[in-house]
Amino acid sequence: MSQKVVEIAIFGAEQICASCVNLPSSIETYEWLEAAITRKFPNQPFKFTYTDIFAPPIEDQDKQQFAQKVIDEDLFYPVILVEGKIVGEGSARLKTIYTELEKYGYVATEL
């Protein structure tokens, strides 16, 4: 039985969110999440993507629309999605993200 490859998408910007001044940058959060998740769920497939909300990929309409939503609705970024569901905004909570991943059949390894 093969496991579905879940997309973990991070939407952010080079400039830190005005309400998130003391938090890591969006790209730092992306790198940290990728490391933490692959450590917690080793040898399990993921697709990590990072999208700059001010320069989303032209060829991906869904990412363009969500990037615009982040801007229009003044969401705190980075915004973290698991399969299109918002699981974090501004300051990421690993427990929330892990719980969502477990719903897709991912099995955590105790560290």
C-alpha positions, 0 to 999 in steps of 0.5 A, spaced: 500 500 500 503 506 497 502 512 501 499 519 498 504 524 498 502 530 502 503 537 500 506 542 505 505 549 502 508 555 506 506 562 503 510 568 505 515 573 503 522 576 504 520 581 509 517 579 515 510 580 517 509 587 521 505 583 526 511 577 527 517 582 528 520 577 533 519 571 529 523 567 524 522 569 517 518 565 512 524 562 509 527 560 515 520 557 517 520 553 511 527 550 512 525 549 519 519 545 518 522 541 513 527 539 517 523 538 523 517 534 519 522 529 516 525 528 522 519 526 526 516 522 520 522 519 517 522 515 510 515 518 509 514 522 502 512 529 503 512 535 498 514 541 501 513 548 497 515 555 498 511 561 495 513 568 495 506 571 496 508 577 492 511 573 486 507 567 486 509 562 480 505 564 474 504 557 471 500 555 478 493 558 478 492 555 485 498 558 488 497 565 485 490 565 488 492 563 495 497 568 495 492 574 493 488 571 499 494 572 504 495 579 502 487 581 501 485 578 508 491 580 511 493 573 514 499 573 518 505 570 514 508 565 513 501 561 512 502 553 512 497 549 509 497 541 509 493 539 503 490 546 502 488 546 509 491 552 513 494 549 519 499 555 521 499 562 521 505 567 523 508 562 528 507 555 526 505 550 532 509 543 530 503 539 534 498 542 530 502 540 523 503 533 526 496 532 528 494 534 521 499 529 518 497 523 522 490 524 519 493 522 512 497 516 515 503 518 517 506 515 523 511 519 528 517 516 530 519 518 537 525 522 538 
